[in-house]
């Protein structure tokens, strides 16, 4: 059974490894410093978004890093 929960500091190394593997699978060169910074922002609550991990039998098998950034192109004009 797979469970989903927020990532924690103790998950950091595995989260960063999985993000780097994803970047590689997309033909990108993982940049450790940028990955660490993005993970830190979420784990320390310094950026609006979510960092979720999927676990199966205690092992992290997936990561979802969702970051909210206002956009002039995609933003909403609701209420204006």
Chimera marker file (.cmm) of the C-alpha trace (Angstrom):
<marker_set name="trace">
<marker id="1" x="0.000" y="0.000" z="0.000" r="1" g="1" b="0" radius="0.5"/>
<marker id="2" x="1.306" y="3.439" z="-0.923" r="1" g="1" b="0" radius="0.5"/>
<marker id="3" x="0.880" y="6.308" z="1.533" r="1" g="1" b="0" radius="0.5"/>
<marker id="4" x="1.256" y="10.029" z="0.835" r="1" g="1" b="0" radius="0.5"/>
<marker id="5" x="2.507" y="12.528" z="3.435" r="1" g="1" b="0" radius="0.5"/>
<marker id="6" x="4.392" y="15.793" z="3.663" r="1" g="1" b="0" radius="0.5"/>
<marker id="7" x="8.152" y="15.471" z="3.342" r="1" g="1" b="0" radius="0.5"/>
<marker id="8" x="10.294" y="16.002" z="6.420" r="1" g="1" b="0" radius="0.5"/>
<marker id="9" x="13.898" y="16.899" z="7.169" r="1" g="1" b="0" radius="0.5"/>
<marker id="10" x="14.703" y="13.220" z="7.697" r="1" g="1" b="0" radius="0.5"/>
<marker id="11" x="13.560" y="12.567" z="4.088" r="1" g="1" b="0" radius="0.5"/>
<marker id="12" x="15.831" y="15.234" z="2.589" r="1" g="1" b="0" radius="0.5"/>
<marker id="13" x="18.548" y="13.024" z="1.107" r="1" g="1" b="0" radius="0.5"/>
<marker id="14" x="16.118" y="10.647" z="-0.584" r="1" g="1" b="0" radius="0.5"/>
<marker id="15" x="13.936" y="13.511" z="-1.862" r="1" g="1" b="0" radius="0.5"/>
<marker id="16" x="16.948" y="15.224" z="-3.427" r="1" g="1" b="0" radius="0.5"/>
<marker id="17" x="18.118" y="11.945" z="-4.977" r="1" g="1" b="0" radius="0.5"/>
<marker id="18" x="14.723" y="11.292" z="-6.564" r="1" g="1" b="0" radius="0.5"/>
<marker id="19" x="14.461" y="14.849" z="-7.924" r="1" g="1" b="0" radius="0.5"/>
<marker id="20" x="17.956" y="14.531" z="-9.437" r="1" g="1" b="0" radius="0.5"/>
<marker id="21" x="16.979" y="11.196" z="-11.035" r="1" g="1" b="0" radius="0.5"/>
<marker id="22" x="13.865" y="12.808" z="-12.495" r="1" g="1" b="0" radius="0.5"/>
<marker id="23" x="15.928" y="15.648" z="-13.973" r="1" g="1" b="0" radius="0.5"/>
<marker id="24" x="18.313" y="13.105" z="-15.524" r="1" g="1" b="0" radius="0.5"/>
<marker id="25" x="15.414" y="11.108" z="-16.985" r="1" g="1" b="0" radius="0.5"/>
<marker id="26" x="14.214" y="14.296" z="-18.717" r="1" g="1" b="0" radius="0.5"/>
<marker id="27" x="17.653" y="14.883" z="-20.262" r="1" g="1" b="0" radius="0.5"/>
<marker id="28" x="18.532" y="17.674" z="-17.823" r="1" g="1" b="0" radius="0.5"/>
<marker id="29" x="21.724" y="17.940" z="-15.820" r="1" g="1" b="0" radius="0.5"/>
<marker id="30" x="20.775" y="17.895" z="-12.125" r="1" g="1" b="0" radius="0.5"/>
<marker id="31" x="22.247" y="20.861" z="-10.260" r="1" g="1" b="0" radius="0.5"/>
<marker id="32" x="22.602" y="19.737" z="-6.655" r="1" g="1" b="0" radius="0.5"/>
<marker id="33" x="22.716" y="23.251" z="-5.202" r="1" g="1" b="0" radius="0.5"/>
<marker id="34" x="19.461" y="24.260" z="-6.908" r="1" g="1" b="0" radius="0.5"/>
<marker id="35" x="17.709" y="21.056" z="-5.859" r="1" g="1" b="0" radius="0.5"/>
<marker id="36" x="18.884" y="21.504" z="-2.257" r="1" g="1" b="0" radius="0.5"/>
<marker id="37" x="17.700" y="25.133" z="-2.249" r="1" g="1" b="0" radius="0.5"/>
<marker id="38" x="14.229" y="24.218" z="-3.572" r="1" g="1" b="0" radius="0.5"/>
<marker id="39" x="13.842" y="21.383" z="-1.055" r="1" g="1" b="0" radius="0.5"/>
<marker id="40" x="15.024" y="23.664" z="1.780" r="1" g="1" b="0" radius="0.5"/>
<marker id="41" x="12.476" y="26.327" z="0.816" r="1" g="1" b="0" radius="0.5"/>
<marker id="42" x="9.647" y="23.828" z="1.200" r="1" g="1" b="0" radius="0.5"/>
<marker id="43" x="10.899" y="21.954" z="4.263" r="1" g="1" b="0" radius="0.5"/>
<marker id="44" x="11.447" y="25.216" z="6.132" r="1" g="1" b="0" radius="0.5"/>
<marker id="45" x="8.109" y="26.728" z="5.062" r="1" g="1" b="0" radius="0.5"/>
<marker id="46" x="9.798" y="29.633" z="3.266" r="1" g="1" b="0" radius="0.5"/>
<marker id="47" x="7.922" y="29.217" z="-0.006" r="1" g="1" b="0" radius="0.5"/>
<marker id="48" x="4.230" y="28.640" z="-0.680" r="1" g="1" b="0" radius="0.5"/>
<marker id="49" x="3.712" y="25.133" z="-1.972" r="1" g="1" b="0" radius="0.5"/>
<marker id="50" x="3.873" y="21.484" z="-0.996" r="1" g="1" b="0" radius="0.5"/>
<marker id="51" x="6.523" y="18.814" z="-0.774" r="1" g="1" b="0" radius="0.5"/>
<marker id="52" x="4.895" y="15.397" z="-0.654" r="1" g="1" b="0" radius="0.5"/>
<marker id="53" x="6.455" y="11.951" z="-0.535" r="1" g="1" b="0" radius="0.5"/>
<marker id="54" x="4.910" y="8.626" z="-1.480" r="1" g="1" b="0" radius="0.5"/>
<marker id="55" x="6.004" y="5.656" z="0.619" r="1" g="1" b="0" radius="0.5"/>
<marker id="56" x="5.615" y="1.946" z="0.062" r="1" g="1" b="0" radius="0.5"/>
<marker id="57" x="6.729" y="-0.405" z="2.829" r="1" g="1" b="0" radius="0.5"/>
<marker id="58" x="8.593" y="2.504" z="4.447" r="1" g="1" b="0" radius="0.5"/>
<marker id="59" x="10.652" y="3.385" z="1.360" r="1" g="1" b="0" radius="0.5"/>
<marker id="60" x="10.139" y="6.669" z="-0.494" r="1" g="1" b="0" radius="0.5"/>
<marker id="61" x="9.005" y="5.758" z="-4.001" r="1" g="1" b="0" radius="0.5"/>
<marker id="62" x="7.863" y="9.160" z="-5.251" r="1" g="1" b="0" radius="0.5"/>
<marker id="63" x="8.112" y="12.899" z="-4.674" r="1" g="1" b="0" radius="0.5"/>
<marker id="64" x="5.826" y="15.779" z="-5.635" r="1" g="1" b="0" radius="0.5"/>
<marker id="65" x="7.225" y="19.288" z="-5.311" r="1" g="1" b="0" radius="0.5"/>
<marker id="66" x="4.532" y="21.883" z="-5.972" r="1" g="1" b="0" radius="0.5"/>
<marker id="67" x="5.491" y="25.554" z="-5.878" r="1" g="1" b="0" radius="0.5"/>
<marker id="68" x="3.115" y="28.498" z="-6.195" r="1" g="1" b="0" radius="0.5"/>
<marker id="69" x="4.460" y="31.491" z="-8.082" r="1" g="1" b="0" radius="0.5"/>
<marker id="70" x="2.261" y="34.424" z="-9.120" r="1" g="1" b="0" radius="0.5"/>
<marker id="71" x="2.334" y="34.975" z="-12.853" r="1" g="1" b="0" radius="0.5"/>
<marker id="72" x="1.426" y="38.036" z="-14.888" r="1" g="1" b="0" radius="0.5"/>
<marker id="73" x="0.668" y="35.755" z="-17.868" r="1" g="1" b="0" radius="0.5"/>
<marker id="74" x="-1.276" y="33.033" z="-16.043" r="1" g="1" b="0" radius="0.5"/>
<marker id="75" x="-2.569" y="34.927" z="-13.013" r="1" g="1" b="0" radius="0.5"/>
<marker id="76" x="-6.227" y="35.507" z="-12.308" r="1" g="1" b="0" radius="0.5"/>
<marker id="77" x="-8.025" y="38.826" z="-12.462" r="1" g="1" b="0" radius="0.5"/>
<marker id="78" x="-10.824" y="37.635" z="-10.152" r="1" g="1" b="0" radius="0.5"/>
<marker id="79" x="-12.017" y="40.446" z="-7.953" r="1" g="1" b="0" radius="0.5"/>
<marker id="80" x="-10.469" y="43.214" z="-10.066" r="1" g="1" b="0" radius="0.5"/>
<link id1="1" id2="2" r="1" g="1" b="0" radius="0.2"/>
<link id1="2" id2="3" r="1" g="1" b="0" radius="0.2"/>
<link id1="3" id2="4" r="1" g="1" b="0" radius="0.2"/>
<link id1="4" id2="5" r="1" g="1" b="0" radius="0.2"/>
<link id1="5" id2="6" r="1" g="1" b="0" radius="0.2"/>
<link id1="6" id2="7" r="1" g="1" b="0" radius="0.2"/>
<link id1="7" id2="8" r="1" g="1" b="0" radius="0.2"/>
<link id1="8" id2="9" r="1" g="1" b="0" radius="0.2"/>
<link id1="9" id2="10" r="1" g="1" b="0" radius="0.2"/>
<link id1="10" id2="11" r="1" g="1" b="0" radius="0.2"/>
<link id1="11" id2="12" r="1" g="1" b="0" radius="0.2"/>
<link id1="12" id2="13" r="1" g="1" b="0" radius="0.2"/>
<link id1="13" id2="14" r="1" g="1" b="0" radius="0.2"/>
<link id1="14" id2="15" r="1" g="1" b="0" radius="0.2"/>
<link id1="15" id2="16" r="1" g="1" b="0" radius="0.2"/>
<link id1="16" id2="17" r="1" g="1" b="0" radius="0.2"/>
<link id1="17" id2="18" r="1" g="1" b="0" radius="0.2"/>
<link id1="18" id2="19" r="1" g="1" b="0" radius="0.2"/>
<link id1="19" id2="20" r="1" g="1" b="0" radius="0.2"/>
<link id1="20" id2="21" r="1" g="1" b="0" radius="0.2"/>
<link id1="21" id2="22" r="1" g="1" b="0" radius="0.2"/>
<link id1="22" id2="23" r="1" g="1" b="0" radius="0.2"/>
<link id1="23" id2="24" r="1" g="1" b="0" radius="0.2"/>
<link id1="24" id2="25" r="1" g="1" b="0" radius="0.2"/>
<link id1="25" id2="26" r="1" g="1" b="0" radius="0.2"/>
<link id1="26" id2="27" r="1" g="1" b="0" radius="0.2"/>
<link id1="27" id2="28" r="1" g="1" b="0" radius="0.2"/>
<link id1="28" id2="29" r="1" g="1" b="0" radius="0.2"/>
<link id1="29" id2="30" r="1" g="1" b="0" radius="0.2"/>
<link id1="30" id2="31" r="1" g="1" b="0" radius="0.2"/>
<link id1="31" id2="32" r="1" g="1" b="0" radius="0.2"/>
<link id1="32" id2="33" r="1" g="1" b="0" radius="0.2"/>
<link id1="33" id2="34" r="1" g="1" b="0" radius="0.2"/>
<link id1="34" id2="35" r="1" g="1" b="0" radius="0.2"/>
<link id1="35" id2="36" r="1" g="1" b="0" radius="0.2"/>
<link id1="36" id2="37" r="1" g="1" b="0" radius="0.2"/>
<link id1="37" id2="38" r="1" g="1" b="0" radius="0.2"/>
<link id1="38" id2="39" r="1" g="1" b="0" radius="0.2"/>
<link id1="39" id2="40" r="1" g="1" b="0" radius="0.2"/>
<link id1="40" id2="41" r="1" g="1" b="0" radius="0.2"/>
<link id1="41" id2="42" r="1" g="1" b="0" radius="0.2"/>
<link id1="42" id2="43" r="1" g="1" b="0" radius="0.2"/>
<link id1="43" id2="44" r="1" g="1" b="0" radius="0.2"/>
<link id1="44" id2="45" r="1" g="1" b="0" radius="0.2"/>
<link id1="45" id2="46" r="1" g="1" b="0" radius="0.2"/>
<link id1="46" id2="47" r="1" g="1" b="0" radius="0.2"/>
<link id1="47" id2="48" r="1" g="1" b="0" radius="0.2"/>
<link id1="48" id2="49" r="1" g="1" b="0" radius="0.2"/>
<link id1="49" id2="50" r="1" g="1" b="0" radius="0.2"/>
<link id1="50" id2="51" r="1" g="1" b="0" radius="0.2"/>
<link id1="51" id2="52" r="1" g="1" b="0" radius="0.2"/>
<link id1="52" id2="53" r="1" g="1" b="0" radius="0.2"/>
<link id1="53" id2="54" r="1" g="1" b="0" radius="0.2"/>
<link id1="54" id2="55" r="1" g="1" b="0" radius="0.2"/>
<link id1="55" id2="56" r="1" g="1" b="0" radius="0.2"/>
<link id1="56" id2="57" r="1" g="1" b="0" radius="0.2"/>
<link id1="57" id2="58" r="1" g="1" b="0" radius="0.2"/>
<link id1="58" id2="59" r="1" g="1" b="0" radius="0.2"/>
<link id1="59" id2="60" r="1" g="1" b="0" radius="0.2"/>
<link id1="60" id2="61" r="1" g="1" b="0" radius="0.2"/>
<link id1="61" id2="62" r="1" g="1" b="0" radius="0.2"/>
<link id1="62" id2="63" r="1" g="1" b="0" radius="0.2"/>
<link id1="63" id2="64" r="1" g="1" b="0" radius="0.2"/>
<link id1="64" id2="65" r="1" g="1" b="0" radius="0.2"/>
<link id1="65" id2="66" r="1" g="1" b="0" radius="0.2"/>
<link id1="66" id2="67" r="1" g="1" b="0" radius="0.2"/>
<link id1="67" id2="68" r="1" g="1" b="0" radius="0.2"/>
<link id1="68" id2="69" r="1" g="1" b="0" radius="0.2"/>
<link id1="69" id2="70" r="1" g="1" b="0" radius="0.2"/>
<link id1="70" id2="71" r="1" g="1" b="0" radius="0.2"/>
<link id1="71" id2="72" r="1" g="1" b="0" radius="0.2"/>
<link id1="72" id2="73" r="1" g="1" b="0" radius="0.2"/>
<link id1="73" id2="74" r="1" g="1" b="0" radius="0.2"/>
<link id1="74" id2="75" r="1" g="1" b="0" radius="0.2"/>
<link id1="75" id2="76" r="1" g="1" b="0" radius="0.2"/>
<link id1="76" id2="77" r="1" g="1" b="0" radius="0.2"/>
<link id1="77" id2="78" r="1" g="1" b="0" radius="0.2"/>
<link id1="78" id2="79" r="1" g="1" b="0" radius="0.2"/>
<link id1="79" id2="80" r="1" g="1" b="0" radius="0.2"/>
</marker_set>
